[in-house]
Amino acid sequence: MKFPSAQKGYIETQALHETQEIVKETSTFFILELTVLVTYELLERVMSYGENVEVIAPEPLRETVISRYMAALKKYEWNFRMEFV
């Protein structure tokens, strides 16, 4: 998972999982690797980070996150257009 650098302190103190490890870090982002089973609880936890996380792998989890965000966006898209057109 890819996070903005500003999230590092929080992620370190509120660990997603005991296996988490920062495998890459730059001045703007870091990549966190976990060794876990993909469960509903993990999905919910990942989703709770909103725009502050990008799932890089595994692909099925990435696709599920994309699908859920697209479904949520569809619920708001109509209302947004009606209010601001």
CORMOGI-V291325 format. One record per residue. RES is the residue in three letters. PHI is phi in radians with two decimals (NA if undefined). PSI is psi in whole degrees, 0 to 359 (none if undefined). OMEGA is omega in degrees with one decimal (NA if undefined). Layout:
RES,PHI,PSI,OMEGA  RES,PHI,PSI,OMEGA
This chain:
MET,NA,141,-178.9  LYS,-1.89,127,-179.3  PHE,-2.17,151,171.7  PRO,-1.19,149,-177.8  SER,-0.95,328,-179.3  ALA,-1.06,339,-179.1  GLN,-1.53,354,-172.2  LYS,-1.01,312,-178.9  GLY,-1.03,317,179.8  TYR,-1.14,314,-178.9  ILE,-1.11,324,179.2  GLU,-1.23,325,-178.8  THR,-1.55,334,178.8  GLN,-2.05,68,-172.8  ALA,-0.99,140,173.7  LEU,-1.24,321,-177.4  HIS,-2.82,152,-178.0  GLU,-1.12,341,179.9  THR,-1.55,359,-174.6  GLN,-1.08,143,-179.5  GLU,-2.60,134,174.7  ILE,-1.37,118,-176.3  VAL,-1.81,347,176.2  LYS,-2.71,142,179.6  GLU,-2.57,135,174.0  THR,-2.21,187,178.9  SER,-1.28,344,-176.1  THR,-2.00,340,-178.7  PHE,-2.68,167,170.3  PHE,-2.44,154,179.1  ILE,-1.97,126,-178.2  LEU,-1.87,133,178.3  GLU,-2.00,137,178.1  LEU,-2.20,151,172.2  THR,-2.01,93,-175.5  VAL,-2.54,164,169.6  LEU,-1.44,144,176.9  VAL,-1.39,113,-178.3  THR,-2.17,171,176.0  TYR,-1.04,320,-179.8  GLU,-1.10,319,177.6  LEU,-1.12,315,179.0  LEU,-1.01,313,179.7  GLU,-1.09,319,179.2  ARG,-1.14,316,178.1  VAL,-1.07,314,-179.5  MET,-1.07,331,-177.9  SER,-1.16,342,178.4  TYR,-1.46,353,175.1  GLY,0.90,229,-177.0  GLU,-1.27,357,-178.7  ASN,-1.58,10,178.1  VAL,-2.49,145,170.7  GLU,-2.22,120,176.2  VAL,-1.35,123,-179.8  ILE,-1.64,319,179.7  ALA,-2.76,157,0.9  PRO,-1.31,155,-176.0  GLU,-0.99,319,178.7  PRO,-1.06,322,177.3  LEU,-1.20,317,177.4  ARG,-1.01,313,-179.5  GLU,-1.13,323,178.4  THR,-1.14,317,178.8  VAL,-1.09,314,178.3  ILE,-1.02,314,-178.7  SER,-1.06,318,-179.1  ARG,-1.19,321,177.5  TYR,-1.19,322,178.3  MET,-1.14,320,178.0  ALA,-1.11,319,178.7  ALA,-1.16,318,179.6  LEU,-1.07,321,179.1  LYS,-1.06,326,179.9  LYS,-1.18,331,-177.0  TYR,-1.74,339,-175.7  GLU,-1.02,313,-179.2  TRP,-1.08,312,-179.9  ASN,-1.08,319,-179.6  PHE,-1.08,315,179.8  ARG,-1.13,321,-178.2  MET,-1.18,323,-176.4  GLU,-1.39,331,-171.4  PHE,-2.00,9,178.9  VAL,-1.48,none,NA
